[in-house]
Amino acid sequence: MNILKLKNWYNRNHIHLKAWAFFIIYEVFITGLIFRSFFTVQSYLVHYVINISLFYFHAFGIRKILSRNIKNKVLIIIPFVIFELLAFIAISFSLEYSLAFITNDIKTLNELAINRTYLSRSIYRALYFIGFSTGYVFLLSSLQERRRVQKLERQNLVNTIEKQALENDLVQSQNNFLRSQINPHFLFNTLNFIYNDARKKAPLAADAIMNLSEMMRYALKRPEASELVPLSEEVEQIEHLINLHKLRTANTINFDLVVNGDLFGIRFPPLILLTLVENMFKHGNIAHSTQPSIVQIDYNKTSLTITTINMVNEVKRREVESHHVGLENIDKRLSNFYKDEYSFKFYKDPLNRYLTEINVKINNPMAGLN
C-alpha cells in the first residue's frame, strides 16, 4: 500500500522532481567549476532544502494573495516579500551555524557572521528563488486560464451541437404533426364527413373546413428552434383539433380544455402543447364515459402550469414506449429554453389515468414568458 501511495505521489510530482534534480546538478557543477571547489553534501542538502522551501512557500503565499478580492494587492505582497527575506536570512544562518557546530567546522564557525557580505549573498539568493517562484505562479495561472478557455470552447461546441439537435427535433416534430393531420385515414374520414354533411347542414361543414384549414396553415409554419410562439395560438390549434375530432366521431369524445388566466402576451416553445394533445388522442381513451380527457392551462403571473389527464387506452399499451420518446423530446426542449426554471412530470396514477404536468417559473411577472 505504501509503495502504491509513493508511486501515485511520484506520478503527480515527477516533473517537479526532475526539474529540481536538473537544476541542482547544473548549479553544483557550475559553481564548483567557477570557484574550483565543492562544498560538503550536508552543506548542499541544507542550502537546497531552504531554497526549495522558499520557492514553494512564496508560490503558495502569492497564489493566496492573488486569489483574494483585494483592490491593491501590492500593499500586501511587499510586506510578505520582506518577511520572506528576513525569515530566509534567519533560518539560513541558524542552519549553517548548527551544521558547522555539529561537524566541528572551526573555520566556518569563526568566519560565519551576519555582516554586509552575508546579507547581500543571502538576499540575492532569496530574491533569485522568489523570482523563479513568481514566474512559476504566473505560468500556472496561464495554464489554468488556458484550460478554462478550452473548457468554455468545448462547452460552446456542445451547446452548438445541442442546438442543432434541438432544431432537428423541432423539424421532426413539425413533420410528425403535419403527417398526423393529413394521414390518409384522418383526411379521408374528415373529407367524407364534409361531403356527406354539406348537403344537410352547411354550417357544420363550413366549421370543419375552417378548422382543418387553420390547422394545416399552422402546421406548415416553421419557427426557428430558438423562437417562442404565442401560447394563445397553440390553444387555438388545440380547439381546432378537438372540434375536428368531435365532428369526425359524431361528438362521441369526452374532452375538456380549461384555461385559467389571461394568456395575452405569453409565449411558449412551439408544438409542445400540441404534441401533448396529439399523444392524448393517439394513446389515450378519449371517449371514456365518466372520465373526460382534460387539458388545463393555469397562468397566475408567477408561474405557468400545463396539465393533461386522460384514461389509458388498454388496446394501445404497446405504444407506450414510443409515447415516452416524444415526452423525453419535450423535456429536452423545455430544458433548452428554461434551464432550471421548469419542471416536467409524466406518470400513470392508480386510477389508470395518464398525467403530464409542465410548470414554468416566471421570474419577471411583467415580462411573462417572452
Secondary structure, 3 states (H helix, E strand, C coil): CHHHHHHHHHHHHHHHHHHHHHHHHHHHHHHHHHHCCCCCHHHHHHHHHHHHHHHHHHHHHHHHHHHCCCCCCHHHHHHHHHHHHHHHHHHHHHHHHHHHHHCCCHHHHHHCCCCHHHHHHHHHHHHHHHHHHHHHHHHHHHHHHHHHHHHHHHHHHHHHHHHHHHHHHHHHHHHHHHHHHHCHHHHHHHHHHHHHHHCCCHHHHHHHHHHHHHHHHHHCCCCCCCCCEEHHHHHHHHHHHHHHHHHHCCCCCCEEEEEECCCCCCEECCCHHHHHHHHHHHHEECCCCCCCEEEEEEECCCEEEEEEEEEECHHHHHHHHHHHHHHHHHHHHHHHHHCCCEEEEEEECCCCEEEEEEEEECCCCCCCCC
